[in-house]
């Protein structure tokens, strides 16, 4: 029903050393101390987190100082996080929580929450966030308690009296102890919040992303309102726009930030990613070139370039771009993102080996595995993969529609067909997708399922120029045109289908035969039948040829078809059809619209028949032929 195009997986972030897309402050997850006696600072400055981790693990084995152990574990968590080893980072922070309860800062709980978020463990992430919030509240409470003892209040009153002049009354000279405590509490709270501004912003960004992942719209809007104009918060907002498929809004933010921070080259990658999603592949490549010029070995940027080439050209062109990474010494098999895209570029080669293991980590892996199953007629497996998925992007809605349509057609389920129609309509009628190629295809699919083929034709014709070589499109367009009676264009569309698998399906063969007959090419329709093996489908096709040829006045091929049917099933109706077709051939010869050879061939089909009507019919035909000097 619908053209199935592969879904591309884009990276979470480009080359290190820049602000991260969708980050709530990766660069902030850093310990307070910095080791200056070894090469750790050099590794960190060079963003060589692998080297830094090796140094830290060695130091951990040789150190016996608890204070140094705490610092080392903080750095291990930091480096592992930036390497994408989120479980390792979480374990380092958990080690601190388990063994150094009185030494680690509260931020460790926040860092754990970030790790859990990237591990897609959203409920535990929310629990960790609550633990951090409670720990911060307890720390503030302890500070206020310590600052508001009787001694502290008395000391504050004494200081204020000493500092006051004869012309200026002290703020606390006439205040009660309760009022002084309230004043101190407010000052301590303001000072605490000021000292925790970075952590507070990071917490809000993390909760913002968490609300998006858990589809909590109320919390999402609340966290949105707490974002500031800082670069980190604006990057976070742009990332949410991107994840919610609001690519134009994300582009506007990234472009504004790029104007303000021209040296931040990674922003070019983010803008390029947005233009890729907006289908401006040439523009995406042009912007991406700025970053690649400075970082030609960036796996993320090269991957994005390959994705653009896949859309503009084909899978081979995309694979050629990824070869650049191989030439630079990168092992493509160690990068899940690249392995995923290599499957897409190669039209599904190795899909069952690669994609199932990535389903829980790369969202597009699930969608592409569904596409693979659909292409290999494993409809039930595709349905099982998507049945529990709540769609949130156009691609997910489209695939849910395709899968439900496939199940509905295979099982004859009106419920699944109706569900598919609703999914297609949601995408095709949406403001963001109604004028895109997929959006118009969705509306076409919706009307196709409703059997409103005139409306289908309107939408398919609007995107025809972009889908010339697409077998799915040409199949659907051909069937739609034929259903509308436009058999000439329907024949042209069906003949554009290249897939041998599609061309062997009875639906395709029967509609192409019908087009041939309607366009005055009954011989071509008959050849389609002669190439088929004997089966129920071939029986159905010869019935179609018999009836359509008779209706269109192609009596010789109608007679041939009815002759075959009569031999397969001696039903009186088939004899009557053959008799009428033979008489039709005779009538055309008499009218000068057919050659006598056709009459000779038609008579051969009834000459040996046992029906008593044959002798009279043959005698009349022979008499006319003799009178007109036609030899049979």
Secondary structure as UniProt FT lines:
FT   TURN            21..22
FT   HELIX           26..28
FT   HELIX           40..45
FT   TURN            46..47
FT   HELIX           49..62
FT   HELIX           66..82
FT   TURN            83..84
FT   HELIX           86..99
FT   TURN            101..103
FT   HELIX           107..118
FT   TURN            119..120
FT   HELIX           122..147
FT   HELIX           150..163
FT   TURN            166..167
FT   TURN            171..174
FT   HELIX           177..195
FT   HELIX           197..213
FT   TURN            214..215
FT   HELIX           217..225
FT   HELIX           231..243
FT   TURN            244..245
FT   HELIX           247..260
FT   TURN            262..263
FT   HELIX           266..277
FT   TURN            278..279
FT   HELIX           281..294
FT   TURN            296..297
FT   HELIX           299..312
FT   HELIX           315..327
FT   TURN            328..329
FT   HELIX           332..334
FT   HELIX           336..345
FT   TURN            346..350
FT   HELIX           351..354
FT   HELIX           355..358
FT   TURN            359..361
FT   HELIX           363..375
FT   TURN            376..377
FT   HELIX           379..386
FT   TURN            387..388
FT   HELIX           394..411
FT   HELIX           414..428
FT   TURN            431..435
FT   HELIX           437..449
FT   TURN            450..451
FT   HELIX           453..463
FT   HELIX           464..466
FT   TURN            468..469
FT   HELIX           471..483
FT   TURN            484..485
FT   HELIX           487..495
FT   HELIX           500..503
FT   HELIX           506..518
FT   TURN            519..520
FT   HELIX           522..530
FT   HELIX           536..552
FT   HELIX           555..568
FT   HELIX           572..590
FT   TURN            591..592
FT   HELIX           596..606
FT   TURN            607..608
FT   HELIX           613..627
FT   TURN            628..629
//
